[in-house]
C-alpha cells in the first residue's frame, strides 16, 4: 500500500480520519496523498468553520489547486472544533505532508462513523 497509513480510516471521497471513532471523541480529518496528487498543487484551502456542524458524505469546504476547485467532503458527522490555521499561509502542506502538517479540520463526533474504509479497502479503491 503506497502511502496509505495503516492507523487511519478512509472515505470513498479520499479523506482520512485519525482518532477514536466513538461518539464524543475528537478526530482529525484530511485528504489522502492520492487525492492531493490528483489535485495537483493546492493553492487555497477553505475548511468548515469552527462551530460548524458537518455531516458524513456532505460537502463542508473547498480546495483550490492549480488544476481546479474541488469540494471537500466530511467523512464523519459532528461539530468542528478546530481548523488547521497554518493552511492559510501554507496550503501546499496538504501536498507535501498530507497525513501530518496537511490535516484540515478536527471534529467532535455526534454519530459513530459509518462507511469508513480500512487501509486495505482504500488501497483497493485507488488501485
N, C-alpha and C positions, 0 to 999 in steps of 0.2 A: 504494500500500500504506500504509494508515493505521497509523502507529506500529508498524511491523514492521521493525526494524533489519536492513539488508542484510548486515551482517557476522556475524550469528548463524545458527545452525541451530535447528530447532524439532521438537517431537514432536507427534503427533496428540492427546496429552493436555494440550496447551497449556503445555509447559515450553520454555524456551530453553536453549541450550548455547553458551558462548563459550569459544573456545580451540582449540588444535591437537587434532584427533581421533586422534592417534597413541597407541598403547599406551604407557603410562608417562608421558604428558603429564597435566597437571592442567587440568581445565576447570571453569568456573563455571556453576552451574545456578540458574535462577529460573523464575517463571511469567510468562507473557506479559501484556501490558497488557489484551488481550482477556479472559483468564481473570480477572485482577484486577477488571476492570469487571463481569464476570458474577457474581463472588462478592460484590461489594459491599464495604463497609468491613471490612477484615481487622483483627481484634482480638487474634489469637493465632496464632503460627506454631510448629509443632513439627517441626523438621528432623530428619534422621537424626543420630545422634551421631558425633563424630569417632572414627574407627577402625572404624565400621560398614562392612560390605560392602553395596553396593546393586546391584540388577540391573535392567537396562533393562526398562521396562514393568511393573515391580512397585512396589507401594506402599512408600514409605520414610518417610512422615511425614504430618502433617495441617496443614491451615489452617482456622482458625475465623473466620467472618465474622459480621456481624450477621444474615445470612440463613441460614447453615448451616455444618456442619462438612464439609469436603471432604478427600478423600485426596490426598496429594501423591505423584506417581509419579516414579521416576527415569527420565530419558531415556537414561541411559548405565549401563554396568557398571564397577564399580571400588570403591575404598576411599575413604571420606570423609576428607578431610584437614583441612577447616576448615568451620565454620558461621558464619553471619552473626550474631554475638552482639548486634549493635545491634538486631536484630528483637525481642529480649526487651523492650526499653523502647519501641521504636517500630515495631510490626508494620505500621502504616499506611504505612510507606515502600514496602511492596510495591505499594500502590495509587498512591502519588504518584510513585514513581520505579522502576517495575518492572524496567527494564533497567540501573539503576545501583545506588543505595543499597539497593534491594529485593532484591538477589541473596540466595539462600537457603543454598546449600552449594557446596563445591568437592570434586571427585572426581579421584583419580589413576586413570586408565583402565587396566583389566586386560584389556579387549577393545575392539576397534575398534567405534565406534558403528554400529549398523545402523538403518535405517528413519528416520533424521532427515530432516526436510523442509527444502527450500530456502525462503527468504523468499517466493518466488512461490507455491510449493505450499502453504505455510501460509496465505498470503493467500487462496488459492482455497478452502481448507478452512473458513475463517472468514467467507467472503463470504455 
